[in-house]
């Protein structure tokens, strides 16, 4: 790859990484293209060389974040995952956290193409947690849904004690 192509690829990666972080931290509508470009260390005018639209950037940023392990566990131990997921550190760092807990409700009202990106990863995650069996799949979906819901409620709570109680109650419910 030539130097200019290599630089373009590096710039695109910086844009995608910055977008994934900012979208999770502030929500899709809370982030402008100019803010993403600034966070990537680039000028706003360069955006069209990399993406046709903010929607295209969103789709790639979500797919990249999920493919690189942000909120995704490659293999089975859902209880080990829960003990890492239901923490104060995860709660307090949405920009580096689970895409589903930060953007799930917003994306559910979004375009079909973006919902499809997340939907494919949901299936992969459930398969990784469950190992293929119907009973295991049901348990994986229910457990993961409880984790995501617990984390969202803990983030919504403006009382630290209540927030911690929600995380602990969810861990207790799951048997972690």
C-alpha atoms as a printed R data frame, in Angstrom:
    type eleno elety resid chain resno       x       y      z
1   ATOM     1    CA   UNK     A     1   0.000   0.000  0.000
2   ATOM     2    CA   UNK     A     2   1.397   3.433 -0.943
3   ATOM     3    CA   UNK     A     3   2.085   6.089  1.657
4   ATOM     4    CA   UNK     A     4  -0.996   8.161  0.802
5   ATOM     5    CA   UNK     A     5  -3.224   5.063  0.891
6   ATOM     6    CA   UNK     A     6  -1.630   4.041  4.193
7   ATOM     7    CA   UNK     A     7  -2.229   7.517  5.621
8   ATOM     8    CA   UNK     A     8  -5.831   7.450  4.390
9   ATOM     9    CA   UNK     A     9  -6.349   4.060  6.063
10  ATOM    10    CA   UNK     A    10  -4.831   5.367  9.307
11  ATOM    11    CA   UNK     A    11  -7.022   8.469  9.177
12  ATOM    12    CA   UNK     A    12 -10.132   6.372  8.533
13  ATOM    13    CA   UNK     A    13  -9.276   4.120 11.498
14  ATOM    14    CA   UNK     A    14  -8.790   7.186 13.725
15  ATOM    15    CA   UNK     A    15 -12.187   8.523 12.621
16  ATOM    16    CA   UNK     A    16 -13.906   5.189 13.277
17  ATOM    17    CA   UNK     A    17 -12.291   4.817 16.718
18  ATOM    18    CA   UNK     A    18 -13.178   8.374 17.720
19  ATOM    19    CA   UNK     A    19 -16.750   7.940 16.491
20  ATOM    20    CA   UNK     A    20 -17.230   4.656 18.344
21  ATOM    21    CA   UNK     A    21 -16.091   6.277 21.577
22  ATOM    22    CA   UNK     A    22 -18.050   9.513 21.170
23  ATOM    23    CA   UNK     A    23 -21.270   7.854 20.002
24  ATOM    24    CA   UNK     A    24 -21.257   5.599 23.066
25  ATOM    25    CA   UNK     A    25 -20.387   8.453 25.367
26  ATOM    26    CA   UNK     A    26 -22.846  11.086 24.058
27  ATOM    27    CA   UNK     A    27 -25.313   9.269 21.813
28  ATOM    28    CA   UNK     A    28 -25.556   9.455 18.049
29  ATOM    29    CA   UNK     A    29 -27.501  12.714 17.991
30  ATOM    30    CA   UNK     A    30 -25.185  14.210 20.625
31  ATOM    31    CA   UNK     A    31 -22.153  14.025 18.352
32  ATOM    32    CA   UNK     A    32 -21.465  15.998 15.210
33  ATOM    33    CA   UNK     A    33 -19.203  14.978 12.366
34  ATOM    34    CA   UNK     A    34 -17.009  17.982 13.242
35  ATOM    35    CA   UNK     A    35 -16.612  16.670 16.806
36  ATOM    36    CA   UNK     A    36 -15.643  13.220 15.541
37  ATOM    37    CA   UNK     A    37 -13.098  14.672 13.141
38  ATOM    38    CA   UNK     A    38 -11.657  16.894 15.867
39  ATOM    39    CA   UNK     A    39 -11.358  13.933 18.238
40  ATOM    40    CA   UNK     A    40  -9.579  12.013 15.466
41  ATOM    41    CA   UNK     A    41  -7.154  14.912 15.048
42  ATOM    42    CA   UNK     A    42  -8.412  15.749 11.563
43  ATOM    43    CA   UNK     A    43 -10.263  18.606  9.916
44  ATOM    44    CA   UNK     A    44 -13.977  18.490  9.241
45  ATOM    45    CA   UNK     A    45 -13.390  19.091  5.549
46  ATOM    46    CA   UNK     A    46 -11.698  15.712  5.167
47  ATOM    47    CA   UNK     A    47 -14.750  13.720  6.207
48  ATOM    48    CA   UNK     A    48 -16.195  13.207  2.681
49  ATOM    49    CA   UNK     A    49 -12.972  11.527  1.555
50  ATOM    50    CA   UNK     A    50 -13.701   8.756  4.029
51  ATOM    51    CA   UNK     A    51 -17.485   8.480  4.422
52  ATOM    52    CA   UNK     A    52 -20.558   9.406  2.410
53  ATOM    53    CA   UNK     A    53 -22.581  10.221  5.533
54  ATOM    54    CA   UNK     A    54 -22.668  10.212  9.314
55  ATOM    55    CA   UNK     A    55 -24.909   7.128  9.033
56  ATOM    56    CA   UNK     A    56 -22.215   5.245  7.126
57  ATOM    57    CA   UNK     A    57 -19.685   6.237  9.797
58  ATOM    58    CA   UNK     A    58 -22.055   5.092 12.549
59  ATOM    59    CA   UNK     A    59 -22.546   1.686 10.948
60  ATOM    60    CA   UNK     A    60 -18.812   1.155 10.541
61  ATOM    61    CA   UNK     A    61 -17.999   2.456 14.019
62  ATOM    62    CA   UNK     A    62 -20.527   0.106 15.634
63  ATOM    63    CA   UNK     A    63 -19.388  -2.898 13.614
64  ATOM    64    CA   UNK     A    64 -15.751  -2.119 14.395
65  ATOM    65    CA   UNK     A    65 -16.372  -1.636 18.120
66  ATOM    66    CA   UNK     A    66 -18.260  -4.908 18.347
67  ATOM    67    CA   UNK     A    67 -15.782  -6.845 16.209
68  ATOM    68    CA   UNK     A    68 -12.928  -5.589 18.373
69  ATOM    69    CA   UNK     A    69 -14.456  -6.915 21.551
70  ATOM    70    CA   UNK     A    70 -16.202  -3.867 23.005
71  ATOM    71    CA   UNK     A    71 -19.114  -5.581 24.685
72  ATOM    72    CA   UNK     A    72 -18.568  -8.840 22.864
73  ATOM    73    CA   UNK     A    73 -17.183 -12.009 24.407
74  ATOM    74    CA   UNK     A    74 -15.721 -14.526 21.958
75  ATOM    75    CA   UNK     A    75 -16.499 -17.607 24.011
76  ATOM    76    CA   UNK     A    76 -18.823 -18.996 26.537
77  ATOM    77    CA   UNK     A    77 -18.493 -18.126 30.210
78  ATOM    78    CA   UNK     A    78 -21.389 -15.746 30.610
79  ATOM    79    CA   UNK     A    79 -21.017 -15.563 34.397
80  ATOM    80    CA   UNK     A    80 -17.381 -14.493 34.124
81  ATOM    81    CA   UNK     A    81 -18.540 -11.893 31.632
82  ATOM    82    CA   UNK     A    82 -21.268 -10.715 34.034
83  ATOM    83    CA   UNK     A    83 -18.764 -10.187 36.841
84  ATOM    84    CA   UNK     A    84 -16.763  -7.869 34.566
85  ATOM    85    CA   UNK     A    85 -19.798  -6.237 32.979
86  ATOM    86    CA   UNK     A    86 -21.757  -5.310 36.101
87  ATOM    87    CA   UNK     A    87 -19.121  -3.061 37.641
88  ATOM    88    CA   UNK     A    88 -18.807   0.571 38.669
89  ATOM    89    CA   UNK     A    89 -15.939   0.948 36.208
90  ATOM    90    CA   UNK     A    90 -18.096  -0.205 33.265
91  ATOM    91    CA   UNK     A    91 -21.017   1.898 34.469
92  ATOM    92    CA   UNK     A    92 -18.863   5.033 34.684
93  ATOM    93    CA   UNK     A    93 -17.122   4.647 31.300
94  ATOM    94    CA   UNK     A    94 -19.788   4.400 28.620
95  ATOM    95    CA   UNK     A    95 -17.411   5.638 25.915
96  ATOM    96    CA   UNK     A    96 -15.480   2.398 26.248
97  ATOM    97    CA   UNK     A    97 -18.362   0.175 27.225
98  ATOM    98    CA   UNK     A    98 -21.061  -2.000 25.795
99  ATOM    99    CA   UNK     A    99 -22.616  -0.681 22.602
100 ATOM   100    CA   UNK     A   100 -25.976  -2.218 23.492
101 ATOM   101    CA   UNK     A   101 -26.206  -0.543 26.908
102 ATOM   102    CA   UNK     A   102 -25.161   2.851 25.559
103 ATOM   103    CA   UNK     A   103 -26.884   2.981 22.189
104 ATOM   104    CA   UNK     A   104 -29.402   0.123 22.118
105 ATOM   105    CA   UNK     A   105 -32.527   2.166 22.693
106 ATOM   106    CA   UNK     A   106 -31.388   4.879 20.279
107 ATOM   107    CA   UNK     A   107 -30.455   2.367 17.562
108 ATOM   108    CA   UNK     A   108 -33.751   0.502 17.997
109 ATOM   109    CA   UNK     A   109 -35.447   3.594 16.536
110 ATOM   110    CA   UNK     A   110 -32.823   4.010 13.826
111 ATOM   111    CA   UNK     A   111 -32.485   2.886 10.234
112 ATOM   112    CA   UNK     A   112 -32.803  -0.790  9.376
113 ATOM   113    CA   UNK     A   113 -29.193  -0.943  8.131
114 ATOM   114    CA   UNK     A   114 -27.856   0.135 11.540
115 ATOM   115    CA   UNK     A   115 -30.187  -2.184 13.438
116 ATOM   116    CA   UNK     A   116 -28.962  -4.975 11.164
117 ATOM   117    CA   UNK     A   117 -25.322  -4.340 12.187
118 ATOM   118    CA   UNK     A   118 -26.248  -4.784 15.848
119 ATOM   119    CA   UNK     A   119 -28.643  -7.643 15.169
120 ATOM   120    CA   UNK     A   120 -25.946  -9.735 13.500
121 ATOM   121    CA   UNK     A   121 -23.670  -9.222 16.495
122 ATOM   122    CA   UNK     A   122 -26.463 -10.115 18.910
123 ATOM   123    CA   UNK     A   123 -26.795 -13.492 17.223
124 ATOM   124    CA   UNK     A   124 -23.027 -14.065 17.284
125 ATOM   125    CA   UNK     A   125 -22.862 -13.129 20.971
126 ATOM   126    CA   UNK     A   126 -25.763 -15.384 21.918
127 ATOM   127    CA   UNK     A   127 -24.180 -18.253 19.969
128 ATOM   128    CA   UNK     A   128 -20.858 -17.652 21.746
129 ATOM   129    CA   UNK     A   129 -22.536 -17.606 25.160
130 ATOM   130    CA   UNK     A   130 -24.832 -20.557 24.483
131 ATOM   131    CA   UNK     A   131 -22.741 -22.979 22.505
132 ATOM   132    CA   UNK     A   132 -25.671 -23.917 20.296
133 ATOM   133    CA   UNK     A   133 -28.302 -25.522 22.529
134 ATOM   134    CA   UNK     A   134 -31.851 -24.115 22.828
135 ATOM   135    CA   UNK     A   135 -31.875 -24.186 26.639
136 ATOM   136    CA   UNK     A   136 -28.430 -22.591 26.765
137 ATOM   137    CA   UNK     A   137 -29.557 -19.970 24.258
138 ATOM   138    CA   UNK     A   138 -32.567 -19.052 26.385
139 ATOM   139    CA   UNK     A   139 -30.368 -18.709 29.470
140 ATOM   140    CA   UNK     A   140 -27.787 -16.654 27.562
141 ATOM   141    CA   UNK     A   141 -30.382 -14.250 26.166
142 ATOM   142    CA   UNK     A   142 -32.086 -13.806 29.531
143 ATOM   143    CA   UNK     A   143 -28.822 -13.318 31.395
144 ATOM   144    CA   UNK     A   144 -27.415 -10.889 28.874
145 ATOM   145    CA   UNK     A   145 -30.681  -8.922 28.773
146 ATOM   146    CA   UNK     A   146 -30.611  -8.673 32.587
147 ATOM   147    CA   UNK     A   147 -27.024  -7.396 32.453
148 ATOM   148    CA   UNK     A   148 -27.777  -4.750 29.848
149 ATOM   149    CA   UNK     A   149 -30.921  -3.633 31.658
150 ATOM   150    CA   UNK     A   150 -29.144  -3.569 35.011
151 ATOM   151    CA   UNK     A   151 -26.315  -1.479 33.604
152 ATOM   152    CA   UNK     A   152 -28.738   0.975 31.983
153 ATOM   153    CA   UNK     A   153 -30.688   1.383 35.236
154 ATOM   154    CA   UNK     A   154 -27.460   1.832 37.211
155 ATOM   155    CA   UNK     A   155 -26.407   4.589 34.797
156 ATOM   156    CA   UNK     A   156 -29.802   6.300 35.000
157 ATOM   157    CA   UNK     A   157 -29.863   6.356 38.800
158 ATOM   158    CA   UNK     A   158 -28.576   9.682 40.104
159 ATOM   159    CA   UNK     A   159 -28.030   8.222 43.555
160 ATOM   160    CA   UNK     A   160 -24.730   6.352 43.959
161 ATOM   161    CA   UNK     A   161 -26.121   3.983 46.589
162 ATOM   162    CA   UNK     A   162 -29.091   3.052 44.397
163 ATOM   163    CA   UNK     A   163 -26.843   2.625 41.371
164 ATOM   164    CA   UNK     A   164 -24.539   0.280 43.267
165 ATOM   165    CA   UNK     A   165 -27.560  -1.620 44.622
166 ATOM   166    CA   UNK     A   166 -28.849  -2.150 41.078
167 ATOM   167    CA   UNK     A   167 -25.498  -3.556 39.941
168 ATOM   168    CA   UNK     A   168 -25.287  -5.825 43.000
169 ATOM   169    CA   UNK     A   169 -28.896  -6.980 42.706
170 ATOM   170    CA   UNK     A   170 -28.324  -7.878 39.057
171 ATOM   171    CA   UNK     A   171 -25.157  -9.819 39.939
172 ATOM   172    CA   UNK     A   172 -27.081 -11.589 42.736
173 ATOM   173    CA   UNK     A   173 -29.988 -12.373 40.409
174 ATOM   174    CA   UNK     A   174 -27.570 -13.935 37.929
175 ATOM   175    CA   UNK     A   175 -25.714 -15.814 40.649
176 ATOM   176    CA   UNK     A   176 -22.407 -14.066 40.034
